[in-house]
């Protein structure tokens, strides 16, 4: 499936590494921008507090080995460009990851935490710590690579580099000069009526998604 990694050009190394080395950087889960990442509850019925402490220690030890790469199913959401691509001055990189890749998971938006009972935790149980976020994050349409490695090797080379509408002309020209032999480069433009983004260039196949910005009436 086609997924998109939003990046700031302030960290150009990660952009070049993704495109040229065909891999995603996976950050430690504790560095992500949601303070509720990795939350959980333990339900043991009448078991002792000491047993709960032992179980919590095991969960946290296992949890601390995980790293995450965040991607989105949409390349045209206004807020994603604002929050993760340096206020539309960054890029989104299109990658293709098989739906059945064992490291790929779709984020579920829910107010509930993961709950652990007294049964022994499996690897899938631990991954559930990171496949849920609060409903207020649903606009991101997020998919995640959840792994214990610092990098995730892509099964094929990234297919497109989408330049934000506010990328300076000099930077856009330099990126085209450096990367056009390795990846198709297209430019995004603002649809100021709908509050979304559209593709400008030879392959305008992307369609706006998500809710358009609404006018504010005083």
C-alpha positions as CSV (number, residue, x, y, z in Angstrom):
1,X,0.0,0.0,0.0
2,X,1.0,3.6,-0.6
3,X,2.1,5.4,2.6
4,X,3.6,8.8,3.2
5,X,6.4,10.0,5.4
6,X,6.3,13.7,6.2
7,X,9.7,15.3,6.8
8,X,11.2,18.7,7.5
9,X,14.1,19.7,5.3
10,X,15.9,21.0,8.4
11,X,16.9,17.4,8.8
12,X,18.0,16.8,5.2
13,X,20.1,13.8,6.2
14,X,16.9,11.7,7.1
15,X,15.3,12.7,3.7
16,X,18.4,11.6,1.8
17,X,18.8,8.5,3.9
18,X,15.2,7.4,3.2
19,X,15.4,8.1,-0.6
20,X,18.9,6.8,-1.3
21,X,19.3,4.1,1.2
22,X,15.7,3.0,0.9
23,X,15.0,2.8,4.7
24,X,12.9,4.4,7.3
25,X,14.4,5.7,10.5
26,X,12.6,4.3,13.6
27,X,12.6,6.5,16.7
28,X,12.4,5.1,20.2
29,X,8.8,5.2,21.2
30,X,9.5,7.5,24.2
31,X,10.6,10.3,21.9
32,X,7.2,10.6,20.0
33,X,5.0,13.6,20.4
34,X,2.1,12.0,22.2
35,X,2.7,11.8,26.0
36,X,0.2,8.9,26.3
37,X,2.3,6.6,24.0
38,X,2.8,3.2,25.5
39,X,0.2,3.6,28.2
40,X,-1.4,0.5,29.7
41,X,-3.5,-0.8,32.6
42,X,-3.0,-4.0,34.6
43,X,-6.0,-6.0,35.8
44,X,-5.2,-8.9,38.1
45,X,-8.4,-9.2,40.1
46,X,-7.5,-10.1,43.7
47,X,-3.8,-10.7,43.0
48,X,-1.3,-8.9,45.3
49,X,0.2,-5.5,44.7
50,X,3.6,-7.1,44.7
51,X,2.6,-9.4,41.7
52,X,1.4,-6.3,39.9
53,X,4.7,-4.6,40.4
54,X,6.6,-7.6,39.0
55,X,4.3,-7.7,36.0
56,X,4.7,-3.9,35.4
57,X,8.4,-4.2,35.5
58,X,8.3,-7.0,32.9
59,X,6.0,-5.0,30.6
60,X,8.2,-1.9,30.8
61,X,11.4,-3.8,30.2
62,X,9.9,-5.3,27.0
63,X,8.2,-2.0,26.0
64,X,11.5,-0.1,26.1
65,X,12.9,-2.2,23.3
66,X,10.5,-0.9,20.7
67,X,11.0,1.7,18.0
68,X,8.5,3.3,15.7
69,X,8.3,4.9,12.2
70,X,5.1,6.9,11.7
71,X,3.5,7.1,8.3
72,X,0.2,8.4,6.9
73,X,-2.3,7.0,4.4
74,X,-2.8,10.5,3.0
75,X,-0.4,13.0,1.4
76,X,-2.9,15.9,1.1
77,X,-4.0,16.7,4.6
78,X,-3.4,20.4,5.5
79,X,-2.6,19.7,9.2
80,X,-0.1,17.0,8.5
81,X,1.9,19.4,6.3
82,X,1.6,22.0,9.0
83,X,2.7,19.8,11.9
84,X,5.2,17.4,10.4
85,X,6.6,19.1,7.3
86,X,7.8,22.3,8.8
87,X,4.7,24.4,8.0
88,X,4.5,23.2,4.4
89,X,8.2,23.9,3.8
90,X,9.1,20.2,4.0
91,X,8.4,17.1,2.0
92,X,6.3,13.9,2.0
93,X,7.9,10.8,0.7
94,X,5.8,8.1,-0.9
95,X,6.7,4.5,-0.1
96,X,5.1,1.2,-0.8
97,X,4.8,-1.4,2.0
98,X,2.9,-4.6,1.6
99,X,-0.3,-4.7,3.7
100,X,0.7,-8.0,5.3
101,X,4.2,-6.9,6.4
102,X,4.5,-8.2,10.0
103,X,6.0,-4.9,11.2
104,X,3.2,-2.7,9.7
105,X,0.1,-1.9,11.8
106,X,-2.8,0.5,11.4
107,X,-3.4,2.8,14.3
108,X,-6.7,2.4,16.0
109,X,-8.2,5.6,17.5
110,X,-9.8,5.0,20.8
111,X,-9.9,6.5,24.3
112,X,-9.0,3.2,25.9
113,X,-5.6,1.9,27.1
114,X,-4.1,-1.5,26.6
115,X,-5.1,-3.8,29.4
116,X,-2.9,-6.7,30.6
117,X,-4.2,-9.6,32.7
118,X,-2.3,-12.3,34.4
119,X,-1.7,-14.4,31.3
120,X,1.8,-14.3,29.8
121,X,2.3,-11.5,27.4
122,X,3.1,-12.3,23.7
123,X,5.0,-10.1,21.2
124,X,1.6,-9.1,19.7
125,X,0.4,-8.1,23.1
126,X,3.3,-5.8,23.5
127,X,2.9,-4.3,20.0
128,X,-0.7,-3.4,21.0
129,X,0.9,-0.8,23.3
130,X,1.7,1.2,20.2
131,X,-1.2,0.6,17.8
132,X,-3.7,2.8,19.6
133,X,-4.0,6.6,20.0
134,X,-6.7,9.0,21.2
135,X,-9.5,9.9,18.9
136,X,-8.3,13.5,18.5
137,X,-5.4,12.1,16.4
138,X,-7.6,10.4,13.9
139,X,-7.0,13.0,11.2
140,X,-3.5,11.6,10.8
141,X,-4.7,8.3,9.3
142,X,-1.6,6.8,10.7
143,X,0.2,3.5,10.0
144,X,3.2,2.5,12.0
145,X,6.3,0.3,11.6
146,X,6.8,-1.2,15.0
147,X,10.1,-2.9,15.4
148,X,13.2,-3.3,17.7
149,X,15.5,-2.1,14.9
150,X,16.8,1.5,14.3
151,X,15.9,1.2,10.6
152,X,13.3,-0.5,8.5
153,X,14.4,-1.6,5.1
154,X,11.8,-0.8,2.4
155,X,11.0,-3.6,0.1
156,X,11.2,-1.3,-2.9
157,X,12.6,2.2,-3.5
158,X,10.5,5.2,-2.6
159,X,8.3,6.2,-5.6
160,X,7.7,9.9,-5.2
161,X,9.0,13.0,-3.4
162,X,6.3,15.5,-2.8
163,X,7.6,19.1,-2.3
164,X,5.5,21.2,0.1
165,X,4.1,24.4,-1.4
166,X,6.3,26.6,0.7
167,X,9.6,25.0,-0.1
168,X,12.0,27.8,-1.2
169,X,12.8,27.7,-4.9
170,X,16.5,27.3,-4.2
171,X,15.9,24.2,-2.1
172,X,13.5,22.7,-4.6
173,X,16.0,23.2,-7.4
174,X,18.8,21.6,-5.4
175,X,16.6,18.6,-4.5
176,X,15.7,18.1,-8.1
177,X,19.3,18.3,-9.2
178,X,20.4,15.8,-6.5
179,X,17.6,13.3,-6.5
180,X,15.7,13.4,-9.8
181,X,17.7,10.4,-11.1
182,X,16.5,8.4,-8.0
183,X,12.9,9.4,-7.5
184,X,10.0,11.2,-9.2
185,X,9.7,14.7,-7.8
186,X,6.4,16.6,-7.8
187,X,5.2,19.8,-6.2
188,X,2.2,20.3,-4.0
189,X,0.0,23.4,-4.1
190,X,-2.5,24.9,-1.7
191,X,-6.2,24.8,-2.6
192,X,-7.1,27.9,-0.7
193,X,-10.8,27.3,-1.1
194,X,-11.0,23.8,0.2
195,X,-8.1,24.1,2.6
196,X,-6.3,21.0,1.2
197,X,-3.3,20.3,-1.0
198,X,-3.2,19.2,-4.7
199,X,-0.4,17.9,-6.9
200,X,1.1,20.2,-9.5
201,X,3.1,18.4,-12.2
202,X,3.0,15.5,-14.6
203,X,1.2,13.0,-12.3
204,X,-1.6,14.8,-10.5
205,X,-3.2,11.6,-9.3
206,X,-3.5,12.5,-5.6
207,X,-6.9,13.6,-4.4
208,X,-7.6,15.8,-1.4
209,X,-8.6,13.9,1.7
210,X,-9.9,14.7,5.1
211,X,-12.1,17.6,6.1
212,X,-11.5,21.0,4.4
213,X,-10.8,24.0,6.6
214,X,-14.0,25.7,7.7
215,X,-14.5,29.5,7.7
216,X,-14.7,31.1,11.1
217,X,-17.6,33.5,11.6
218,X,-17.3,36.0,14.3
